[in-house]
Amino acid sequence: FPVVWTGLFAMMGTASYLIARLRESEEKKKALTLYGIQLAVNFLWPVFFFNAGWYFFAFVWLVLLWYLVYLCTKGFLAISRNAGYLMIPYLVWLTFAGYLNFFIFLLN
């Protein structure tokens, strides 16, 4: 998992850089705001899942994270196709993580 996250964060960082270097616009501001919010939500998920053991809450939190990343990806795609494409593996990984999270909740 650490190898996957390293790759995902490298792609996410590259995507945000591709957006951040563009001229100022409302779309850019909105996309980077969503990016920052999803990073904060992402940061808290392991706290809820691993530290607190709140498996169902962590799953709901992950659904929120998935939605925020979807909106961010959509915003990035509208500004830079390359930046948007770099976010897609993150969405795929979150889908897999949600599957794991949900079944850990069911089994505990």
N, C-alpha and C positions, 0 to 999 in steps of 0.2 A: 504493500500500500504506500509506503513512503516514496518509492520510485515513481509510482503513478502520480501522486500529489506533486512531486517535484516537477514532472513534465507538465502537469496541468497548470501549476502556478507560473511556469515559464511561458506557456502559451497565453495565459490570461494577462500576464504582465506585458507581453509583446503586443497583444491586442489593445490594451489600454494605452500603450505608448503610441501605437498607430493612430489612435483617436486623439490623444492629448496633443500631438504635434500639429494637428490641423488648425485652421483659422477658427476663431471664436464664433460660436453660433448657439442658438437655443438647443438644437438637437445634440450638439456636443456636450453642452452643460448637463442636459437631462441624462444622456447615456453615461457620463462619468459619475454623476450622482448615484444612479442605479448601481453602477460598478462598486462604488464605495459602500453603499448600503448592503449589497450582497456579500461583500468581504466581511463586514461586521457580523452579519447573520451566519456566515460560514464559520467564523471564529468561535461563535457560541455553541454550535452544534455539538462538538466533541465534549464540551463541558456538560451539556444536558445528557448526552448519551453515556459517556464513559465515567465521568466524575459523579454525576447525580444518579445515574441508572434510570432515568426517566425515559424509558424506551418509547412509549406512545407519544409523549410530548415531543421527544426528539424527532419522531417520524413526522408529526405535524409541522414541526419547525423546518424539517427537510423539504416538505412540500412547499412551504413558504419560500425557502431558499431556491428551489427549482423554478418557481414562478418568477422570482426576481431575476434569476440568471436568464431565463427565457426572455423577459422584457429587455434586459441589458443586451443580450445577443441580438434581438430584433433591432434595438437602437443602433448597435454597432454595425449591423448589416446595412442599415439605411445610410450610414455615413461612409463605411469602408467595408467592402465585401471581404477582404482579407482578414480584417479584425473580427468580423462576424463569424467567419469560418473557423478562426482560432478558438472561439468559445464553444463550438459544437461538441468537441470531446468532453468538455466539462459537463454539459447537459447530459450526455450519455452516461458519464460516470455517476452523476447524481441520481440518475434513474436506477442504476445498479445498486448504489448505496441505499436508496429508498427501499428497494426490494429486500436487501439484507436487513435493514433496520426494521422493516415491518415484520419479517418472519422471526427475527430475534424477539420482538415484542410478543408475537403470538406464542412462541415457545417458552417464554418466561413468565 
